[in-house]
Amino acid sequence: MERKPLVYKIAISLIPGVGTVTAKKLIAYAGSIEAVFNEPASKLEKIPGVGTLLAKKVTTPGIIEKADKEFEYIQKKNIKALYYLDEDYPERLKHCPDAPIILFLQGNLDLNREKVISIVGTRKATERGKDICKKLVSDLAERKHNPVIVSGLAYGIDVCSHKAALKNNLHTVAVLGHGLETLYPASHKSVAYEILKEGALVSDFMSYEWAEKNNFVKRNRIIAGLADATIVIESGPKGGALITADLANSYNRDVFAFPGRVNDNYSQGCNRLIKINKAALIEGVQDLEYIMGWDPPGKIKKAIQKQLFRELSQEETKLVDILKKRGDLPIDSICLEAEMPVSKVSPILLNLEFAGIVKSLPGKVYTLISG
């Protein structure tokens, strides 16, 4: 029978050990995604980086049939399957080397909105932590930033951030550690239902996959990858929030942490992130605005006369050279070229803008000012 192209896109994500890099190789050498599943293992194993073991996995019987069933399920439930080469696949996630090939989305939300932040923390949140979370989200809404709030629908800080977003009429995304056929924890079903009205449920697991411990660690890469910044509100010395922060750092994304008293167990993780320079200290929305370069409400940009004969620092020169070579670039691309996080690049670009050397354009794009 003739199958839809999406069936093959789902199928390639079902092959154990095949990520986006290997998938691209397989498709390039085979000529199309459909052809990957028609090639014999003897030909596939000759592709650089594939080998005998992986070639056998590609040709394992039953993969296409599993994909057929998943295709039928998402069609029935009106779930979108975002393939990593699709235009509506999250652009921020495309820059992550371990991004999923297929991302399932239930709801109707554009994941490429201008401002997206992730809020994570301990499942055993204190009242202080919950109050910090509620105030931060409320302030973001009040100051008209209106970011999409991403979290994991877990107990504690996660569900608090979702509820705060809903209360303040902000879109929110819950990244799940299981397929969309079930919901964990079950006690958050009512919150998930409300999220679908103002946001989306997202997962890279097949519908039938259950919530398992390792799945929640795996889903953290999506929480970090979807956002411009990850904010940690309360964490013990170990936990999923710290894993998410590490992943965000590895993607050159900004990480923030609210500090706490040295003898508070659920401040230990945050304090350590700040101590070892893996997170910027945050006390409120103004710190987020400053480091992210988000204009607070009512701010009027004044024209700054170019400073003549200004001596540039080494890091400033590096960014100027990138813009000279590449032309106008969004801040994410500048960070990738410079191999520097947004937390460093943003204030440097701001200084260059004050000096009249660069100019910010809509969409966080920067250009050199000629003259």
SULVEN-V561638 format. One record per pair of residues at least 6 apart in sequence whose C-alpha atoms are under 7 Angstrom apart, sorted by the first residue. I is the first residue (numbers start at 0). J is the second residue. D is the distance in whole Angstrom. If there is no record, write none. Layout:
I,J,D
I,J,D
This chain:
6,66,6
6,67,6
6,70,6
7,32,6
7,33,6
8,82,7
9,66,6
9,101,7
10,62,6
10,63,6
10,66,5
12,100,6
12,101,7
13,62,7
14,56,6
14,57,6
15,56,7
18,97,7
18,99,7
18,100,7
19,98,7
19,99,7
19,100,6
25,35,6
26,32,5
26,35,6
29,35,5
36,58,7
40,54,5
40,55,6
40,58,6
43,54,5
44,50,4
44,51,5
44,54,5
69,206,7
73,79,7
78,103,7
78,104,6
78,105,5
79,103,6
79,104,5
79,105,6
80,101,6
80,102,6
80,103,5
80,104,6
81,87,7
81,88,5
81,101,6
81,102,5
81,103,6
82,88,6
82,100,6
82,101,5
82,102,7
83,93,7
83,100,5
83,101,6
89,110,5
89,111,6
89,225,7
90,111,6
91,224,6
91,225,6
91,226,7
92,98,6
92,224,5
92,225,5
95,224,6
95,250,6
99,203,6
101,203,6
102,201,7
102,202,6
102,203,5
103,201,6
103,202,5
103,203,6
104,199,7
104,200,6
104,201,5
104,202,7
105,199,6
105,200,5
105,201,6
106,195,5
106,198,6
106,199,4
106,200,7
107,198,7
107,199,6
108,198,5
108,199,6
114,146,5
114,147,6
115,146,5
115,147,5
115,148,6
115,226,5
115,227,6
116,146,7
116,147,6
116,148,5
116,149,6
116,226,5
116,227,6
116,228,5
116,229,6
117,148,6
117,149,4
117,150,6
117,222,6
117,223,7
117,226,6
117,228,6
117,229,5
117,230,6
118,148,7
118,149,6
118,150,6
118,157,7
118,160,7
118,229,6
118,230,5
118,231,6
119,150,6
119,156,6
119,157,6
119,230,6
119,231,5
119,232,6
119,240,6
120,156,5
120,157,7
120,231,5
120,232,5
120,233,5
120,234,5
120,240,5
121,155,6
121,156,6
121,233,6
121,234,5
121,235,7
121,240,7
122,153,7
122,154,5
122,155,4
122,156,6
123,155,5
124,155,5
124,156,6
124,233,7
128,232,6
128,233,6
129,156,6
129,159,6
132,160,6
132,232,7
133,160,7
133,163,5
135,283,6
135,284,6
136,163,6
136,164,6
137,167,6
138,284,7
139,145,6
139,284,7
140,167,6
142,295,7
142,296,6
143,296,7
145,169,6
146,169,7
147,169,7
147,170,5
147,171,5
148,164,7
148,170,6
148,171,5
148,172,6
149,171,6
149,172,5
149,173,6
149,222,6
150,157,5
150,172,6
150,173,5
150,174,6
150,222,6
151,157,6
151,173,5
151,174,5
151,175,6
152,158,5
152,173,6
153,184,7
161,171,6
164,170,7
164,171,6
170,197,5
170,198,5
171,194,6
171,197,7
171,198,5
171,199,7
172,198,6
172,199,5
172,200,6
173,199,7
173,200,5
173,201,6
174,200,6
174,201,5
174,202,6
174,218,7
174,222,6
175,201,6
175,202,5
175,218,7
176,202,7
176,210,6
176,214,5
176,215,5
176,218,6
177,202,7
177,204,6
177,208,5
177,209,5
177,210,5
177,214,7
178,202,6
178,204,5
178,205,5
178,206,4
178,207,6
178,208,5
178,209,6
179,206,5
180,206,5
180,207,6
182,188,7
183,210,7
216,239,7
219,243,5
220,243,6
220,246,6
223,229,6
223,243,6
223,246,6
223,247,5
224,247,7
227,252,6
227,253,7
228,252,6
228,253,5
228,254,6
229,244,7
229,247,7
229,253,6
229,254,5
229,255,6
230,254,6
230,255,5
230,256,6
231,240,7
231,255,6
231,256,5
231,257,7
231,269,7
232,256,6
232,257,6
233,265,5
233,266,5
233,269,6
234,240,7
234,265,5
234,266,6
234,267,6
234,268,5
234,269,6
235,264,6
235,265,4
235,266,6
235,267,5
235,268,5
236,267,5
236,268,5
237,268,7
241,268,7
244,254,6
247,253,7
247,254,7
248,254,7
251,339,6
251,340,4
251,341,7
252,340,6
252,341,6
253,340,6
253,341,6
253,342,5
254,277,7
254,278,5
254,279,6
255,278,5
255,279,5
255,280,6
255,281,6
256,269,5
256,273,7
256,278,6
256,279,6
256,280,5
256,281,6
257,269,6
257,280,6
257,281,5
257,282,6
258,266,6
258,269,6
258,270,5
258,280,7
259,266,5
259,270,7
260,266,7
261,267,7
272,278,5
273,279,6
273,280,6
281,287,7
288,294,7
288,295,7
290,342,6
290,345,7
290,346,7
291,342,7
291,345,6
292,345,6
303,353,6
303,354,7
303,355,6
304,355,6
305,354,5
305,355,4
305,356,7
306,354,5
306,355,7
315,347,6
318,337,7
322,328,7
322,366,7
322,367,7
326,366,7
327,364,7
327,365,6
327,366,5
328,364,5
328,365,6
328,366,7
329,363,5
329,364,4
329,365,6
330,363,6
330,364,6
330,365,7
334,340,6
334,341,6
334,344,7
351,357,6
352,358,6
356,367,6
356,368,5
357,365,7
357,366,6
357,367,4
357,368,5
358,365,6
358,366,5
358,367,6
358,368,6
359,365,5
359,366,7
